[in-house]
Amino acid sequence: MRPRARTTLWLTLQLLATTLASPLASPLAATTLVVTSRGDTVHVAASLVASIDTVFFRDPQGQFDAARFDTLTANALRLLLDDAAAKGLPTAPLINRALEGAARRVGGQRILSVVRAHAAALAEAKAALGEGSAVAELDAGATALRAGIDARTLTVVRGTRPNGTAVTALVVLTDVVKRGVPASTAREAVATIARTPRSDDALLGLQATVAKNAQRGPGMALDALNRYVRGTVTGTVSPSTPATNDRKPVRPPDP
């Protein structure tokens, strides 16, 4: 084994040992812990954590790396996660929010505030989207609610995808609203496009179009949205031509 490989292995084992030695680690941690650049249970479109050096868990109800937080924050987070799990909510989105805050060197109180708000939004999103919704859908729905989008809108969007995932629609909806488009207009636009063929591509095109024009003000973004929706419905705008090379929706940052 080459020196660099030995060093990498040693660091990985040290990280594993440190995590398992934590008083927050469960007996199952040894079988659920993986060191990787992405988490299998976290939808890429809904997470900004995939780019930072973080320990992820395959179990969506798994542990978090307490070493990234001060003792008081880590203990408070654990209580929040236990409470969310007891309510049947996924804890992976909450862990990710906490890790994002730690990566940005945000204070403990701010991290706890964001995690607490997201937990409440997850519960509301679950009620609006339905018990059978995937974790990524609940996470996207919670982010939408925290952006000021109402629960009824989430139900409408969910209804456009009775047999498929609503993640792209929810993420695009949130991004469009954050760029100054009125929530009711954004809802109608996303719901209309979500019912068309190749709707995910068309939604990505909508997101890119609004983002580009929002730089010139909310009015320009709204005009661009209306033109894009009309063109999509009439077939004069191809869903294969969004102005972006990234084929995944971009989750807006937390407030």
Disulfide bonds with the S-S distance in Angstrom:
none
